[in-house]
Amino acid sequence: MPNRPITRLTLYGDSISGNCLKTKWTAEYLGIEHDWVEISVVEGGTRSDAFMTMNPSGQVPVLRLPDGRILPQSNAIILYLAEIGGGSDLIPADPFEKAKMMSWLFWEQYSHEPYIAVRRFRKKFMNMTDEELDPQLLARGRRALGVMELQLTFSNYFIGESMTLADIGLVAYTRVADEGGFDLSEFPNVQRWIARVETDLGIEHAKKAA
């Protein structure tokens, strides 16, 4: 088990957000002591003067260190948490494998989250109908799930045969993609991988594997 940091950290996030939950899950998995401060995006919490002073981008999650330093962006936060965890198995030791892990984290934010997460938010929390939603969100989200399905044909995880940050980053919104109108039964490898990662993280299963 990785060594715990000497000081306690603070995570600011919204529990409806996969980007935020991935930071919480990582901290809990590593046994890193932290305080969780709930900030509602829907209720405008990220636009308050106090929050904007801390993070001018007005986005969660945010990590605050005891000395006052601030780190935004979910994948940067989980990388930092894994590195201070002291020998975390969430980061491959091999430089090439680590770079592959990072490539999936970049892909998640560029080619996955903008479609799957955005469609879920608009459909579930903004109560938009399918007719009101940009059809490209569904098409590109399904394309992202197809990429994942193909990758998981060859391995149980995205990097090798154990969970890394790539899996945590990708599972956050994939596990609730059905809330955005995506039919996960079309992607059985993805379904099985979701259940596998949820078990590794010790979190509640969103759905049963096919």
One Martini backbone bead per residue (centre of mass of N, CA, C, O) as a GRO file, in nm:
protein
  210
    1MET     BB    1   0.096   0.035   0.023
    2PRO     BB    2   0.095   0.349  -0.001
    3ASN     BB    3   0.204   0.632   0.113
    4ARG     BB    4   0.110   0.878   0.314
    5PRO     BB    5   0.063   1.186   0.348
    6ILE     BB    6   0.118   1.421   0.587
    7THR     BB    7  -0.106   1.585   0.458
    8ARG     BB    8  -0.414   1.735   0.406
    9LEU     BB    9  -0.652   1.739   0.163
   10THR     BB   10  -0.848   1.923  -0.091
   11LEU     BB   11  -1.165   1.858  -0.248
   12TYR     BB   12  -1.337   1.997  -0.525
   13GLY     BB   13  -1.684   1.896  -0.596
   14ASP     BB   14  -1.918   1.718  -0.805
   15SER     BB   15  -2.110   1.424  -0.774
   16ILE     BB   16  -2.219   1.434  -1.087
   17SER     BB   17  -1.913   1.421  -1.164
   18GLY     BB   18  -1.673   1.236  -1.313
   19ASN     BB   19  -1.427   1.421  -1.283
   20CYS     BB   20  -1.455   1.432  -0.972
   21LEU     BB   21  -1.475   1.130  -0.888
   22LYS     BB   22  -1.191   1.039  -0.981
   23THR     BB   23  -1.045   1.184  -0.746
   24LYS     BB   24  -1.182   1.040  -0.511
   25TRP     BB   25  -1.115   0.748  -0.587
   26THR     BB   26  -0.808   0.778  -0.583
   27ALA     BB   27  -0.773   0.866  -0.291
   28GLU     BB   28  -0.913   0.615  -0.168
   29TYR     BB   29  -0.736   0.394  -0.293
   30LEU     BB   30  -0.463   0.529  -0.159
   31GLY     BB   31  -0.525   0.653   0.131
   32ILE     BB   32  -0.588   0.961   0.110
   33GLU     BB   33  -0.622   1.224   0.296
   34HIS     BB   34  -0.941   1.403   0.286
   35ASP     BB   35  -1.139   1.671   0.175
   36TRP     BB   36  -1.483   1.725   0.087
   37VAL     BB   37  -1.616   1.975  -0.139
   38GLU     BB   38  -1.925   2.074  -0.227
   39ILE     BB   39  -1.996   2.175  -0.575
   40SER     BB   40  -2.247   2.327  -0.755
   41VAL     BB   41  -2.307   2.368  -1.084
   42VAL     BB   42  -2.615   2.411  -1.113
   43GLU     BB   43  -2.607   2.640  -0.866
   44GLY     BB   44  -2.323   2.814  -0.916
   45GLY     BB   45  -2.061   2.752  -0.738
   46THR     BB   46  -1.830   2.811  -0.965
   47ARG     BB   47  -1.928   3.141  -0.970
   48SER     BB   48  -1.817   3.234  -0.729
   49ASP     BB   49  -1.594   3.442  -0.592
   50ALA     BB   50  -1.436   3.233  -0.425
   51PHE     BB   51  -1.389   3.027  -0.653
   52MET     BB   52  -1.269   3.218  -0.874
   53THR     BB   53  -1.019   3.284  -0.705
   54MET     BB   54  -0.913   2.991  -0.706
   55ASN     BB   55  -1.067   2.933  -1.007
   56PRO     BB   56  -1.102   3.113  -1.296
   57SER     BB   57  -1.249   2.884  -1.474
   58GLY     BB   58  -1.496   2.757  -1.315
   59GLN     BB   59  -1.393   2.460  -1.220
   60VAL     BB   60  -1.444   2.116  -1.175
   61PRO     BB   61  -1.192   2.014  -1.019
   62VAL     BB   62  -1.010   2.078  -0.702
   63LEU     BB   63  -0.686   2.111  -0.561
   64ARG     BB   64  -0.582   2.162  -0.216
   65LEU     BB   65  -0.321   2.259  -0.042
   66PRO     BB   66  -0.206   2.347   0.268
   67ASP     BB   67  -0.025   2.590   0.124
   68GLY     BB   68  -0.246   2.683  -0.126
   69ARG     BB   69  -0.220   2.518  -0.358
   70ILE     BB   70  -0.343   2.481  -0.701
   71LEU     BB   71  -0.529   2.208  -0.874
   72PRO     BB   72  -0.649   2.146  -1.176
   73GLN     BB   73  -0.777   1.899  -1.334
   74SER     BB   74  -0.841   1.572  -1.318
   75ASN     BB   75  -0.584   1.429  -1.449
   76ALA     BB   76  -0.378   1.589  -1.285
   77ILE     BB   77  -0.475   1.501  -1.007
   78ILE     BB   78  -0.445   1.189  -1.031
   79LEU     BB   79  -0.144   1.201  -1.089
   80TYR     BB   80  -0.057   1.334  -0.828
   81LEU     BB   81  -0.175   1.127  -0.631
   82ALA     BB   82  -0.011   0.884  -0.738
   83GLU     BB   83   0.274   1.009  -0.686
   84ILE     BB   84   0.231   1.060  -0.368
   85GLY     BB   85   0.169   0.751  -0.296
   86GLY     BB   86   0.411   0.572  -0.333
   87GLY     BB   87   0.430   0.338  -0.566
   88SER     BB   88   0.207   0.329  -0.759
   89ASP     BB   89   0.012   0.107  -0.967
   90LEU     BB   90  -0.124   0.341  -1.158
   91ILE     BB   91   0.179   0.365  -1.270
   92PRO     BB   92   0.383   0.289  -1.495
   93ALA     BB   93   0.724   0.223  -1.505
   94ASP     BB   94   0.727   0.232  -1.795
   95PRO     BB   95   0.761   0.490  -2.011
   96PHE     BB   96   0.578   0.385  -2.243
   97GLU     BB   97   0.334   0.299  -2.070
   98LYS     BB   98   0.291   0.579  -1.951
   99ALA     BB   99   0.238   0.721  -2.222
  100LYS     BB  100  -0.013   0.553  -2.290
  101MET     BB  101  -0.176   0.644  -2.052
  102MET     BB  102  -0.173   0.946  -2.130
  103SER     BB  103  -0.313   0.913  -2.405
  104TRP     BB  104  -0.588   0.827  -2.280
  105LEU     BB  105  -0.633   1.087  -2.116
  106PHE     BB  106  -0.639   1.275  -2.357
  107TRP     BB  107  -0.865   1.128  -2.511
  108GLU     BB  108  -1.088   1.158  -2.301
  109GLN     BB  109  -1.098   1.483  -2.321
  110TYR     BB  110  -1.130   1.493  -2.651
  111SER     BB  111  -1.313   1.203  -2.745
  112HIS     BB  112  -1.529   1.160  -2.493
  113GLU     BB  113  -1.637   1.377  -2.288
  114PRO     BB  114  -1.767   1.584  -2.504
  115TYR     BB  115  -2.006   1.360  -2.550
  116ILE     BB  116  -2.092   1.181  -2.312
  117ALA     BB  117  -2.107   1.398  -2.086
  118VAL     BB  118  -2.273   1.615  -2.232
  119ARG     BB  119  -2.524   1.443  -2.297
  120ARG     BB  120  -2.588   1.365  -2.010
  121PHE     BB  121  -2.628   1.648  -1.891
  122ARG     BB  122  -2.852   1.748  -2.086
  123LYS     BB  123  -3.051   1.511  -2.035
  124LYS     BB  124  -3.051   1.485  -1.709
  125PHE     BB  125  -3.008   1.809  -1.606
  126MET     BB  126  -3.165   1.973  -1.862
  127ASN     BB  127  -3.401   1.813  -2.006
  128MET     BB  128  -3.329   1.720  -2.286
  129THR     BB  129  -3.408   1.623  -2.585
  130ASP     BB  130  -3.322   1.452  -2.861
  131GLU     BB  131  -3.409   1.685  -3.056
  132GLU     BB  132  -3.223   1.907  -2.901
  133LEU     BB  133  -2.983   1.743  -2.968
  134ASP     BB  134  -2.686   1.690  -3.090
  135PRO     BB  135  -2.619   1.426  -3.302
  136GLN     BB  136  -2.303   1.420  -3.264
  137LEU     BB  137  -2.291   1.317  -2.975
  138LEU     BB  138  -2.381   1.028  -3.036
  139ALA     BB  139  -2.187   0.950  -3.264
  140ARG     BB  140  -1.915   1.016  -3.108
  141GLY     BB  141  -1.970   0.845  -2.861
  142ARG     BB  142  -1.992   0.572  -3.009
  143ARG     BB  143  -1.709   0.585  -3.126
  144ALA     BB  144  -1.563   0.577  -2.854
  145LEU     BB  145  -1.680   0.303  -2.763
  146GLY     BB  146  -1.557   0.149  -3.004
  147VAL     BB  147  -1.264   0.190  -2.930
  148MET     BB  148  -1.281   0.049  -2.657
  149GLU     BB  149  -1.385  -0.225  -2.751
  150LEU     BB  150  -1.134  -0.294  -2.919
  151GLN     BB  151  -0.917  -0.274  -2.700
  152LEU     BB  152  -1.077  -0.491  -2.505
  153THR     BB  153  -1.008  -0.743  -2.685
  154PHE     BB  154  -0.684  -0.754  -2.581
  155SER     BB  155  -0.772  -0.646  -2.287
  156ASN     BB  156  -0.875  -0.572  -1.952
  157TYR     BB  157  -0.707  -0.316  -1.998
  158PHE     BB  158  -0.546  -0.036  -2.126
  159ILE     BB  159  -0.285  -0.130  -1.944
  160GLY     BB  160  -0.269  -0.426  -1.949
  161GLU     BB  161  -0.350  -0.628  -1.630
  162SER     BB  162  -0.406  -0.343  -1.484
  163MET     BB  163  -0.486  -0.078  -1.311
  164THR     BB  164  -0.508   0.258  -1.416
  165LEU     BB  165  -0.560   0.585  -1.481
  166ALA     BB  166  -0.704   0.526  -1.747
  167ASP     BB  167  -0.945   0.376  -1.619
  168ILE     BB  168  -1.045   0.597  -1.431
  169GLY     BB  169  -1.089   0.816  -1.646
  170LEU     BB  170  -1.294   0.639  -1.828
  171VAL     BB  171  -1.517   0.528  -1.621
  172ALA     BB  172  -1.678   0.771  -1.512
  173TYR     BB  173  -1.870   0.807  -1.781
  174THR     BB  174  -1.920   0.521  -1.893
  175ARG     BB  175  -2.101   0.401  -1.654
  176VAL     BB  176  -2.326   0.653  -1.742
  177ALA     BB  177  -2.402   0.658  -2.052
  178ASP     BB  178  -2.709   0.585  -2.044
  179GLU     BB  179  -2.794   0.879  -1.944
  180GLY     BB  180  -2.721   0.972  -2.261
  181GLY     BB  181  -2.829   0.725  -2.460
  182PHE     BB  182  -2.635   0.483  -2.430
  183ASP     BB  183  -2.582   0.148  -2.546
  184LEU     BB  184  -2.392  -0.084  -2.370
  185SER     BB  185  -2.482  -0.360  -2.503
  186GLU     BB  186  -2.298  -0.301  -2.765
  187PHE     BB  187  -2.043  -0.319  -2.530
  188PRO     BB  188  -1.926  -0.583  -2.366
  189ASN     BB  189  -1.633  -0.513  -2.296
  190VAL     BB  190  -1.703  -0.254  -2.148
  191GLN     BB  191  -1.886  -0.371  -1.932
  192ARG     BB  192  -1.675  -0.559  -1.801
  193TRP     BB  193  -1.472  -0.336  -1.736
  194ILE     BB  194  -1.641  -0.168  -1.550
  195ALA     BB  195  -1.681  -0.388  -1.333
  196ARG     BB  196  -1.380  -0.428  -1.277
  197VAL     BB  197  -1.313  -0.135  -1.182
  198GLU     BB  198  -1.523  -0.109  -0.962
  199THR     BB  199  -1.400  -0.334  -0.793
  200ASP     BB  200  -1.117  -0.212  -0.757
  201LEU     BB  201  -1.240   0.060  -0.620
  202GLY     BB  202  -1.502   0.001  -0.442
  203ILE     BB  203  -1.762   0.055  -0.607
  204GLU     BB  204  -2.057   0.093  -0.725
  205HIS     BB  205  -2.253  -0.060  -0.944
  206ALA     BB  206  -2.416   0.057  -1.218
  207LYS     BB  207  -2.393  -0.224  -1.374
  208LYS     BB  208  -2.439  -0.513  -1.531
  209ALA     BB  209  -2.281  -0.746  -1.684
  210ALA     BB  210  -2.298  -0.926  -1.992
   0.00000   0.00000   0.00000
